[in-house]
Amino acid sequence: MAHKKGSGSTKNGRDSNSKRLGVKKYGGEVVKPGNIIVRQRGSKFKVGNNVSQGKDYTIYSLINGTVYFKPGAFNKSSINVIPCDILN
């Protein structure tokens, strides 16, 4: 009887937890200050008007308003929040 495990079984079985990245608020959605719009690794989306970026590249709203994605060069859209009072 063998006293060692099969060669493949000890090298498998590890995986990282998912980080739940991606767009959380889409274009046209209403946001409040502090609402997270995008969680990302690196600056896939650029910061536009009335939004800010956290140290982990999370983009969040600074004001009440509506999310607007503006297409940019090299597949890098910028994210803006249009104030609510302009819309009314």
Phi, psi and omega in degrees: 000134183286145179252010177240150177287165175300150189296331184273338191289328183275346181267351181254180170097010178242137176202149181274157176288146178291147186259001176056050179276167174124186182281128180258329176233125184268170180302134181093348180279146179275135180232156175254166176300132180094347179294133178282129180262314181219136167253130187212163172251114187080175185265071176293321174252141179265157181276131178248214182282139173064023173229162178223169184236131178279176183291340176261021178070013176289132179258129183224160184279147175256343184222170169285134179172197183242137182286138178222122177265123179252118181298143180227182180285154175058037179058030177245098177282151172256148183250128179236156170240122180270126181302148181295323184293337176287327184285331183275000000 
